[in-house]
Amino acid sequence: MRIAVDVEPYYRNRAGVGRWVEGMLGGLTRLEEKDEFTLFRSRSYAGKEDVPGLVRDRVREKVLPKSHRTLALSWMLTGRPVVEKFVGEHDIYFSPLVPAFPTRGKLVVVVHDMVWAKFPEFYPRHSVWLRRLGFRRAVRECAGIIAVSEASRRDVLEATGMEEHRVRAVYNGVEEHLCRRPTEEEITRVLERFGLRGPYVLTVAGDNGPKKNLENLIRAMAKLPVEHRGATLANVGEPRYDVGGVEKLIAELGMSGRVRFLGRVSDDELRSLYAGARLSAYPSFYEGFGFPIVESMALGTPVVTSNVSAMPEVAGDAALLVNPREVEEISRAIAHLLGDDGVHADLRAKGLERVKRFRWEQSAHQVRDFFGELTGE
């Protein structure tokens, strides 16, 4: 089978969709099927390194002769030119993100979440309009959709009324190098580098968007019992939203010394930050999957996460589930894991077992099977 893949999202969001692209393409190129892949990107990323971890003799790279902005505007507004003009004929055209490129062939798109539809108040009005436009076009033109959880699949079916067989749930995986627990010396070096002393709660909030619920998490930390108020909240991510509002809240709650913003970190640093944390907290209002849940479990760190959307599906019985709107509930769960070694050990063991369900090789097999169903191969 010949498969053309848009890898532009890898370069535009390395920490989010980029992680999915790297993991899924690595899995697909390692399968026994002798498929051939054309990975294409705009000239805006011509000088960037190729996606790592792939079986290179199955891959051909193609740089399109136009910039990202030119292509995105043309594809969004006119639906032209079709991608075959640049990459030729393929059996499957695979877009890791919506909106997708136009094609006359069999298009498969990935929907990572439907947060813009569930919580439009989190986004500017024009952003919601553009997302809706791109989503509707993709639904109209695609042969199939891959959703990253059953919860996301249900959201897609509810929003589109598509035939169920055209929407397939395929879980994300955990990258193998993120599963290797660092040595104690490595953990100590990273914690010293970031000035983390004593117990801390890790949250990987990415861009700190409203759905991440960082403000309620900070309020929950402020309400911890006295014996746990030495714990720090360490936030990993590159904020793109209203940091000023969060900083004001921190000051009002007297939390200035107990909330740390670590910014973007390397994968090796992230492993050590997970491994060194007493627990990780991820009380989002909505997630299509929730990478930090399984990454934390893979490194033996118990998780507090929300009881809504895909999070209970991903976490199973290996995490403490909370209502993301109830600050007291979040605070009690955090205190439970800070103070109860028995519960901590139990969830650690359950998490290490549960994370075995999330492997890129298994996910790649499911995606390849879906391609085969769509093409009749």
C-alpha positions as a Markdown table, in Angstrom:
| # | Residue | x | y | z |
|---|---|---|---|---|
| 1 | Met | 0.0 | 0.0 | 0.0 |
| 2 | Arg | 1.2 | 3.5 | -0.8 |
| 3 | Ile | 0.4 | 6.0 | 1.9 |
| 4 | Ala | 0.9 | 9.8 | 1.7 |
| 5 | Val | 1.1 | 11.5 | 5.1 |
| 6 | Asp | 1.0 | 15.2 | 6.0 |
| 7 | Val | 3.8 | 15.7 | 8.5 |
| 8 | Glu | 3.4 | 19.5 | 8.8 |
| 9 | Pro | 1.7 | 19.1 | 12.2 |
| 10 | Tyr | 4.9 | 17.5 | 13.6 |
| 11 | Tyr | 6.8 | 20.7 | 13.0 |
| 12 | Arg | 4.1 | 23.1 | 14.2 |
| 13 | Asn | 3.4 | 21.4 | 17.5 |
| 14 | Arg | 6.2 | 19.1 | 18.6 |
| 15 | Ala | 4.9 | 18.6 | 22.1 |
| 16 | Gly | 1.3 | 17.7 | 21.2 |
| 17 | Val | 0.3 | 16.4 | 17.8 |
| 18 | Gly | 4.0 | 16.1 | 16.9 |
| 19 | Arg | 4.4 | 13.4 | 19.6 |
| 20 | Trp | 1.5 | 11.5 | 18.0 |
| 21 | Val | 3.0 | 11.8 | 14.5 |
| 22 | Glu | 6.4 | 10.5 | 15.7 |
| 23 | Gly | 4.9 | 7.6 | 17.6 |
| 24 | Met | 2.3 | 6.5 | 15.0 |
| 25 | Leu | 4.6 | 6.8 | 12.0 |
| 26 | Gly | 7.4 | 4.9 | 13.8 |
| 27 | Gly | 4.9 | 2.1 | 14.5 |
| 28 | Leu | 3.5 | 2.1 | 10.9 |
| 29 | Thr | 6.9 | 1.9 | 9.3 |
| 30 | Arg | 8.0 | -1.0 | 11.5 |
| 31 | Leu | 5.0 | -3.2 | 10.6 |
| 32 | Glu | 5.5 | -6.3 | 8.6 |
| 33 | Glu | 3.5 | -5.0 | 5.7 |
| 34 | Lys | 5.8 | -3.5 | 3.1 |
| 35 | Asp | 4.0 | -0.3 | 2.7 |
| 36 | Glu | 5.6 | 2.8 | 1.2 |
| 37 | Phe | 5.2 | 6.2 | 2.8 |
| 38 | Thr | 5.5 | 9.7 | 1.2 |
| 39 | Leu | 5.8 | 12.3 | 4.0 |
| 40 | Phe | 5.2 | 15.8 | 2.8 |
| 41 | Arg | 5.5 | 19.2 | 4.3 |
| 42 | Ser | 5.5 | 22.8 | 3.1 |
| 43 | Arg | 8.7 | 24.7 | 2.2 |
| 44 | Ser | 8.3 | 26.6 | 5.4 |
| 45 | Tyr | 9.8 | 23.6 | 7.1 |
| 46 | Ala | 12.2 | 22.5 | 4.4 |
| 47 | Gly | 15.3 | 22.9 | 6.5 |
| 48 | Lys | 14.0 | 21.0 | 9.5 |
| 49 | Glu | 15.1 | 17.6 | 10.5 |
| 50 | Asp | 13.1 | 14.6 | 9.4 |
| 51 | Val | 10.7 | 12.9 | 11.8 |
| 52 | Pro | 12.9 | 10.6 | 13.9 |
| 53 | Gly | 12.5 | 6.9 | 14.7 |
| 54 | Leu | 11.1 | 5.7 | 11.3 |
| 55 | Val | 12.3 | 2.8 | 9.1 |
| 56 | Arg | 13.8 | 5.1 | 6.5 |
| 57 | Asp | 13.9 | 2.7 | 3.5 |
| 58 | Arg | 10.1 | 2.7 | 3.5 |
| 59 | Val | 9.9 | 6.5 | 3.5 |
| 60 | Arg | 10.2 | 9.2 | 0.8 |
| 61 | Glu | 10.3 | 12.8 | 1.9 |
| 62 | Lys | 8.6 | 15.5 | -0.2 |
| 63 | Val | 8.9 | 19.3 | 0.3 |
| 64 | Leu | 6.0 | 21.1 | -1.3 |
| 65 | Pro | 6.9 | 24.2 | -3.4 |
| 66 | Lys | 4.8 | 26.6 | -1.4 |
| 67 | Ser | 4.8 | 28.1 | 2.2 |
| 68 | His | 2.5 | 26.8 | 5.0 |
| 69 | Arg | 0.5 | 30.0 | 4.9 |
| 70 | Thr | -0.1 | 30.0 | 1.2 |
| 71 | Leu | -1.2 | 26.3 | 1.2 |
| 72 | Ala | -3.3 | 26.6 | 4.3 |
| 73 | Leu | -5.2 | 29.6 | 2.9 |
| 74 | Ser | -5.7 | 28.1 | -0.5 |
| 75 | Trp | -6.8 | 24.7 | 0.9 |
| 76 | Met | -9.2 | 26.3 | 3.4 |
| 77 | Leu | -10.8 | 28.8 | 1.1 |
| 78 | Thr | -10.8 | 27.1 | -2.3 |
| 79 | Gly | -10.1 | 23.4 | -1.7 |
| 80 | Arg | -7.4 | 23.6 | -4.3 |
| 81 | Pro | -4.9 | 22.4 | -5.4 |
| 82 | Val | -5.4 | 18.8 | -4.6 |
| 83 | Val | -2.4 | 17.2 | -2.9 |
| 84 | Glu | -1.9 | 14.7 | -5.8 |
| 85 | Lys | -0.5 | 17.6 | -7.8 |
| 86 | Phe | 2.5 | 17.6 | -5.5 |
| 87 | Val | 2.9 | 14.0 | -4.2 |
| 88 | Gly | 1.2 | 11.8 | -6.9 |
| 89 | Glu | -1.3 | 9.0 | -6.6 |
| 90 | His | -1.5 | 7.0 | -3.4 |
| 91 | Asp | -3.9 | 4.4 | -1.9 |
| 92 | Ile | -4.4 | 6.4 | 1.3 |
| 93 | Tyr | -3.9 | 10.1 | 2.1 |
| 94 | Phe | -3.4 | 10.5 | 5.9 |
| 95 | Ser | -3.8 | 13.7 | 7.8 |
| 96 | Pro | -2.9 | 13.7 | 11.5 |
| 97 | Leu | -5.0 | 16.7 | 12.1 |
| 98 | Val | -8.1 | 18.6 | 11.0 |
| 99 | Pro | -8.4 | 20.6 | 8.8 |
| 100 | Ala | -7.0 | 18.3 | 6.1 |
| 101 | Phe | -5.6 | 18.9 | 2.7 |
| 102 | Pro | -7.9 | 18.4 | -0.4 |
| 103 | Thr | -7.5 | 15.2 | -2.4 |
| 104 | Arg | -9.5 | 13.1 | -4.9 |
| 105 | Gly | -8.3 | 9.9 | -3.2 |
| 106 | Lys | -9.2 | 8.1 | 0.1 |
| 107 | Leu | -8.6 | 10.6 | 2.9 |
| 108 | Val | -8.2 | 9.5 | 6.5 |
| 109 | Val | -8.1 | 12.2 | 9.2 |
| 110 | Val | -7.3 | 12.1 | 12.9 |
| 111 | Val | -9.5 | 13.9 | 15.4 |
| 112 | His | -7.7 | 14.3 | 18.7 |
| 113 | Asp | -10.5 | 16.1 | 20.5 |
| 114 | Met | -13.7 | 18.1 | 20.0 |
| 115 | Val | -13.0 | 20.7 | 22.6 |
| 116 | Trp | -13.8 | 23.6 | 20.3 |
| 117 | Ala | -17.3 | 22.2 | 19.9 |
| 118 | Lys | -17.8 | 21.1 | 23.5 |
| 119 | Phe | -16.4 | 24.3 | 25.0 |
| 120 | Pro | -16.5 | 27.1 | 22.4 |
| 121 | Glu | -16.2 | 29.7 | 25.1 |
| 122 | Phe | -12.6 | 28.6 | 25.5 |
| 123 | Tyr | -11.7 | 30.0 | 22.1 |
| 124 | Pro | -12.1 | 33.3 | 20.2 |
| 125 | Arg | -15.2 | 33.3 | 17.9 |
| 126 | His | -13.2 | 33.4 | 14.7 |
| 127 | Ser | -11.1 | 30.4 | 15.9 |
| 128 | Val | -14.2 | 28.3 | 16.5 |
| 129 | Trp | -15.6 | 29.3 | 13.1 |
| 130 | Leu | -12.4 | 28.2 | 11.3 |
| 131 | Arg | -12.3 | 24.9 | 13.2 |
| 132 | Arg | -15.9 | 24.2 | 12.4 |
| 133 | Leu | -15.3 | 25.0 | 8.7 |
| 134 | Gly | -12.3 | 22.7 | 8.5 |
| 135 | Phe | -14.0 | 19.9 | 10.4 |
| 136 | Arg | -17.1 | 20.0 | 8.2 |
| 137 | Arg | -15.0 | 19.9 | 5.1 |
| 138 | Ala | -13.0 | 17.0 | 6.4 |
| 139 | Val | -16.1 | 15.0 | 7.4 |
| 140 | Arg | -17.6 | 15.6 | 4.0 |
| 141 | Glu | -14.5 | 14.5 | 2.0 |
| 142 | Cys | -12.9 | 11.8 | 4.1 |
| 143 | Ala | -13.2 | 8.1 | 3.8 |
| 144 | Gly | -12.7 | 7.6 | 7.5 |
| 145 | Ile | -11.8 | 9.2 | 10.8 |
| 146 | Ile | -9.5 | 8.0 | 13.5 |
| 147 | Ala | -10.4 | 9.1 | 17.0 |
| 148 | Val | -7.9 | 8.7 | 19.8 |
| 149 | Ser | -10.4 | 7.3 | 22.4 |
| 150 | Glu | -13.9 | 5.9 | 22.5 |
| 151 | Ala | -15.0 | 9.1 | 24.2 |
| 152 | Ser | -13.7 | 11.1 | 21.2 |
| 153 | Arg | -15.3 | 8.7 | 18.8 |
| 154 | Arg | -18.6 | 9.2 | 20.5 |
| 155 | Asp | -18.1 | 13.0 | 20.3 |
| 156 | Val | -17.4 | 12.7 | 16.5 |
| 157 | Leu | -20.4 | 10.5 | 15.9 |
| 158 | Glu | -22.6 | 12.9 | 17.9 |
| 159 | Ala | -21.4 | 15.9 | 16.0 |
| 160 | Thr | -21.5 | 14.4 | 12.5 |
| 161 | Gly | -24.1 | 11.6 | 12.3 |
| 162 | Met | -21.5 | 9.6 | 10.3 |
| 163 | Glu | -21.9 | 5.9 | 9.8 |
| 164 | Glu | -20.2 | 4.2 | 12.8 |
| 165 | His | -17.9 | 2.0 | 10.7 |
| 166 | Arg | -16.3 | 5.1 | 9.3 |
| 167 | Val | -15.0 | 6.3 | 12.7 |
| 168 | Arg | -12.5 | 4.1 | 14.4 |
| 169 | Ala | -11.1 | 4.6 | 17.9 |
| 170 | Val | -7.4 | 3.9 | 18.2 |
| 171 | Tyr | -5.6 | 4.8 | 21.4 |
| 172 | Asn | -2.4 | 6.8 | 21.5 |
| 173 | Gly | 0.8 | 5.0 | 22.7 |
| 174 | Val | 3.7 | 5.8 | 25.0 |
| 175 | Glu | 7.1 | 6.3 | 23.4 |
| 176 | Glu | 9.5 | 3.6 | 24.5 |
| 177 | His | 12.2 | 6.1 | 25.5 |
| 178 | Leu | 9.7 | 7.8 | 27.9 |
| 179 | Cys | 9.1 | 4.5 | 29.7 |
| 180 | Arg | 12.7 | 4.1 | 30.8 |
| 181 | Arg | 12.9 | 5.2 | 34.4 |
| 182 | Pro | 15.9 | 7.5 | 35.0 |
| 183 | Thr | 18.5 | 6.7 | 37.6 |
| 184 | Glu | 18.3 | 8.4 | 41.0 |
| 185 | Glu | 21.3 | 10.4 | 40.0 |
| 186 | Glu | 19.6 | 11.6 | 36.8 |
| 187 | Ile | 16.5 | 12.6 | 38.7 |
| 188 | Thr | 18.5 | 14.5 | 41.3 |
| 189 | Arg | 20.4 | 16.5 | 38.7 |
| 190 | Val | 17.2 | 17.5 | 36.9 |
| 191 | Leu | 15.4 | 18.5 | 40.2 |
| 192 | Glu | 18.4 | 20.6 | 41.2 |
| 193 | Arg | 18.5 | 22.2 | 37.8 |
| 194 | Phe | 14.9 | 23.4 | 38.3 |
| 195 | Gly | 15.3 | 24.2 | 41.9 |
| 196 | Leu | 12.7 | 21.6 | 43.1 |
| 197 | Arg | 13.2 | 20.6 | 46.7 |
| 198 | Gly | 10.8 | 18.5 | 48.8 |
| 199 | Pro | 7.7 | 16.8 | 47.5 |
| 200 | Tyr | 6.0 | 18.3 | 44.4 |
| 201 | Val | 3.0 | 17.7 | 42.3 |
| 202 | Leu | 3.7 | 17.7 | 38.6 |
| 203 | Thr | 1.2 | 19.0 | 36.0 |
| 204 | Val | 1.9 | 18.9 | 32.3 |
| 205 | Ala | -0.4 | 21.7 | 31.1 |
| 206 | Gly | 1.1 | 22.3 | 27.7 |
| 207 | Asp | -0.1 | 25.7 | 26.5 |
| 208 | Asn | -2.0 | 26.3 | 29.8 |
| 209 | Gly | -5.2 | 26.7 | 27.8 |
| 210 | Pro | -8.5 | 27.1 | 29.7 |
| 211 | Lys | -9.4 | 23.4 | 29.3 |
| 212 | Lys | -6.4 | 22.5 | 31.4 |
| 213 | Asn | -8.1 | 23.9 | 34.5 |
| 214 | Leu | -4.9 | 25.2 | 36.0 |
| 215 | Glu | -6.7 | 27.8 | 38.2 |
| 216 | Asn | -8.7 | 25.2 | 40.0 |
| 217 | Leu | -5.6 | 23.1 | 40.5 |
| 218 | Ile | -3.8 | 26.0 | 42.1 |
| 219 | Arg | -6.9 | 26.7 | 44.3 |
| 220 | Ala | -6.8 | 23.0 | 45.3 |
| 221 | Met | -3.1 | 23.2 | 46.2 |
| 222 | Ala | -3.9 | 26.3 | 48.4 |
| 223 | Lys | -6.5 | 24.3 | 50.3 |
| 224 | Leu | -4.2 | 21.4 | 51.2 |
| 225 | Pro | -4.1 | 20.5 | 54.9 |
| 226 | Val | -1.3 | 22.2 | 56.9 |
| 227 | Glu | 0.9 | 19.1 | 56.9 |
| 228 | His | 1.0 | 19.1 | 53.1 |
| 229 | Arg | 1.5 | 22.8 | 52.4 |
| 230 | Gly | 5.2 | 22.3 | 51.9 |
| 231 | Ala | 4.4 | 20.6 | 48.5 |
| 232 | Thr | 5.1 | 22.5 | 45.4 |
| 233 | Leu | 3.1 | 22.6 | 42.1 |
| 234 | Ala | 5.5 | 22.3 | 39.2 |
| 235 | Asn | 4.0 | 23.1 | 35.8 |
| 236 | Val | 5.5 | 22.0 | 32.5 |
| 237 | Gly | 4.6 | 23.7 | 29.3 |
| 238 | Glu | 4.9 | 26.8 | 27.2 |
| 239 | Pro | 2.0 | 29.1 | 28.1 |
| 240 | Arg | 0.1 | 30.8 | 25.3 |
| 241 | Tyr | -2.9 | 31.9 | 27.1 |
| 242 | Asp | -3.8 | 34.3 | 30.0 |
| 243 | Val | -0.7 | 33.9 | 32.2 |
| 244 | Gly | -1.4 | 37.2 | 33.9 |
| 245 | Gly | -4.7 | 35.9 | 35.3 |
| 246 | Val | -3.0 | 32.9 | 36.7 |
| 247 | Glu | -0.2 | 34.9 | 38.3 |
| 248 | Lys | -2.8 | 37.2 | 39.9 |
| 249 | Leu | -4.6 | 34.2 | 41.4 |
| 250 | Ile | -1.3 | 32.9 | 42.7 |
| 251 | Ala | -0.6 | 36.2 | 44.4 |
| 252 | Glu | -4.1 | 36.4 | 45.9 |
| 253 | Leu | -3.8 | 32.9 | 47.3 |
| 254 | Gly | -0.4 | 33.6 | 48.8 |
| 255 | Met | 1.0 | 30.7 | 46.6 |
| 256 | Ser | 3.9 | 32.6 | 45.0 |
| 257 | Gly | 6.5 | 30.3 | 46.6 |
| 258 | Arg | 4.6 | 27.1 | 45.9 |
| 259 | Val | 3.8 | 27.3 | 42.2 |
| 260 | Arg | 6.7 | 26.9 | 39.7 |
| 261 | Phe | 6.5 | 27.4 | 35.9 |
| 262 | Leu | 9.2 | 25.3 | 34.3 |
| 263 | Gly | 8.5 | 26.1 | 30.7 |
| 264 | Arg | 9.3 | 23.7 | 27.9 |
| 265 | Val | 11.5 | 20.8 | 28.8 |
| 266 | Ser | 13.4 | 18.1 | 27.0 |
| 267 | Asp | 12.1 | 14.5 | 26.9 |
| 268 | Asp | 14.9 | 13.4 | 29.3 |
| 269 | Glu | 14.1 | 16.2 | 31.7 |
| 270 | Leu | 10.4 | 15.3 | 31.5 |
| 271 | Arg | 11.1 | 11.7 | 32.4 |
| 272 | Ser | 13.0 | 12.8 | 35.5 |
| 273 | Leu | 10.3 | 15.3 | 36.4 |
| 274 | Tyr | 7.6 | 12.6 | 36.2 |
| 275 | Ala | 9.8 | 10.1 | 38.1 |
| 276 | Gly | 10.7 | 12.6 | 40.9 |
| 277 | Ala | 7.1 | 13.8 | 41.5 |
| 278 | Arg | 5.1 | 12.4 | 44.4 |
| 279 | Leu | 2.1 | 12.5 | 42.0 |
| 280 | Ser | 0.9 | 14.1 | 38.8 |
| 281 | Ala | -2.3 | 16.1 | 38.5 |
| 282 | Tyr | -4.3 | 16.5 | 35.3 |
| 283 | Pro | -7.8 | 17.7 | 36.2 |
| 284 | Ser | -8.7 | 19.0 | 32.8 |
| 285 | Phe | -12.3 | 20.0 | 31.8 |
| 286 | Tyr | -11.9 | 18.0 | 28.6 |
| 287 | Glu | -9.4 | 15.7 | 26.9 |
| 288 | Gly | -9.5 | 13.6 | 23.8 |
| 289 | Phe | -7.0 | 11.3 | 25.3 |
| 290 | Gly | -4.5 | 12.7 | 27.9 |
| 291 | Phe | -0.9 | 11.9 | 27.1 |
| 292 | Pro | 0.3 | 12.9 | 30.6 |
| 293 | Ile | -1.9 | 10.3 | 32.3 |
| 294 | Val | -0.1 | 7.4 | 30.6 |
| 295 | Glu | 3.3 | 9.0 | 30.6 |
| 296 | Ser | 3.1 | 9.4 | 34.4 |
| 297 | Met | 1.9 | 5.9 | 34.9 |
| 298 | Ala | 4.8 | 4.6 | 32.7 |
| 299 | Leu | 7.3 | 6.2 | 35.1 |
| 300 | Gly | 5.6 | 4.9 | 38.2 |
| 301 | Thr | 4.0 | 8.1 | 39.4 |
| 302 | Pro | 0.3 | 8.0 | 40.5 |
| 303 | Val | -2.2 | 10.3 | 38.9 |
| 304 | Val | -5.1 | 12.5 | 39.9 |
| 305 | Thr | -7.3 | 13.2 | 36.9 |
| 306 | Ser | -10.8 | 14.1 | 35.9 |
| 307 | Asn | -13.9 | 11.9 | 35.7 |
| 308 | Val | -15.0 | 13.4 | 32.4 |
| 309 | Ser | -14.5 | 12.9 | 28.6 |
| 310 | Ala | -11.7 | 10.4 | 27.8 |
| 311 | Met | -9.8 | 10.6 | 31.1 |
| 312 | Pro | -11.6 | 7.9 | 33.1 |
| 313 | Glu | -11.4 | 5.7 | 30.0 |
| 314 | Val | -7.6 | 6.1 | 29.8 |
| 315 | Ala | -6.9 | 6.0 | 33.5 |
| 316 | Gly | -9.2 | 3.1 | 34.5 |
| 317 | Asp | -8.8 | 2.1 | 38.1 |
| 318 | Ala | -5.2 | 3.2 | 38.1 |
| 319 | Ala | -5.8 | 6.8 | 39.1 |
| 320 | Leu | -7.9 | 8.9 | 41.5 |
| 321 | Leu | -10.7 | 10.5 | 39.6 |
| 322 | Val | -12.2 | 13.9 | 40.5 |
| 323 | Asn | -14.8 | 16.3 | 39.4 |
| 324 | Pro | -12.7 | 19.1 | 37.7 |
| 325 | Arg | -15.1 | 21.8 | 38.9 |
| 326 | Glu | -14.9 | 20.8 | 42.6 |
| 327 | Val | -11.8 | 22.3 | 44.1 |
| 328 | Glu | -12.3 | 20.6 | 47.5 |
| 329 | Glu | -12.5 | 17.2 | 45.7 |
| 330 | Ile | -9.2 | 17.8 | 43.8 |
| 331 | Ser | -7.5 | 19.0 | 47.0 |
| 332 | Arg | -8.6 | 15.9 | 48.9 |
| 333 | Ala | -7.3 | 13.6 | 46.2 |
| 334 | Ile | -4.0 | 15.3 | 46.1 |
| 335 | Ala | -3.7 | 15.2 | 49.9 |
| 336 | His | -4.6 | 11.5 | 49.8 |
| 337 | Leu | -1.6 | 10.7 | 47.6 |
| 338 | Leu | 0.7 | 13.0 | 49.4 |
| 339 | Gly | 0.0 | 11.4 | 52.8 |
| 340 | Asp | -1.1 | 7.7 | 52.2 |
| 341 | Asp | 1.8 | 5.5 | 51.2 |
| 342 | Gly | -0.4 | 2.5 | 50.8 |
| 343 | Val | -2.7 | 4.1 | 48.3 |
| 344 | His | 0.3 | 5.6 | 46.6 |
| 345 | Ala | 2.0 | 2.2 | 46.2 |
| 346 | Asp | -1.3 | 0.6 | 45.0 |
| 347 | Leu | -1.9 | 3.2 | 42.3 |
| 348 | Arg | 1.8 | 3.0 | 41.2 |
| 349 | Ala | 1.5 | -0.7 | 40.6 |
| 350 | Lys | -1.8 | -0.4 | 38.8 |
| 351 | Gly | -0.5 | 2.3 | 36.6 |
| 352 | Leu | 2.6 | 0.4 | 35.6 |
| 353 | Glu | 0.3 | -2.5 | 34.6 |
| 354 | Arg | -2.3 | -0.4 | 32.8 |
| 355 | Val | 0.1 | 1.5 | 30.7 |
| 356 | Lys | 1.0 | -1.7 | 28.9 |
| 357 | Arg | -2.3 | -1.3 | 27.0 |
| 358 | Phe | -0.9 | 1.8 | 25.3 |
| 359 | Arg | 1.8 | 0.9 | 22.8 |
| 360 | Trp | 2.4 | 2.5 | 19.4 |
| 361 | Glu | 3.0 | -0.9 | 17.7 |
| 362 | Gln | -0.5 | -2.1 | 18.7 |
| 363 | Ser | -2.1 | 1.3 | 17.6 |
| 364 | Ala | -0.2 | 1.1 | 14.3 |
| 365 | His | -1.7 | -2.3 | 13.6 |
| 366 | Gln | -5.2 | -1.0 | 14.2 |
| 367 | Val | -4.6 | 2.0 | 11.9 |
| 368 | Arg | -3.2 | -0.3 | 9.2 |
| 369 | Asp | -6.2 | -2.6 | 9.5 |
| 370 | Phe | -8.5 | 0.4 | 9.1 |
| 371 | Phe | -6.6 | 1.5 | 6.0 |
| 372 | Gly | -7.0 | -2.1 | 4.6 |
| 373 | Glu | -10.8 | -2.0 | 5.2 |
| 374 | Leu | -11.1 | 1.3 | 3.4 |
| 375 | Thr | -9.1 | 0.2 | 0.4 |
| 376 | Gly | -10.2 | -3.4 | 0.2 |
| 377 | Glu | -6.7 | -4.7 | 0.8 |
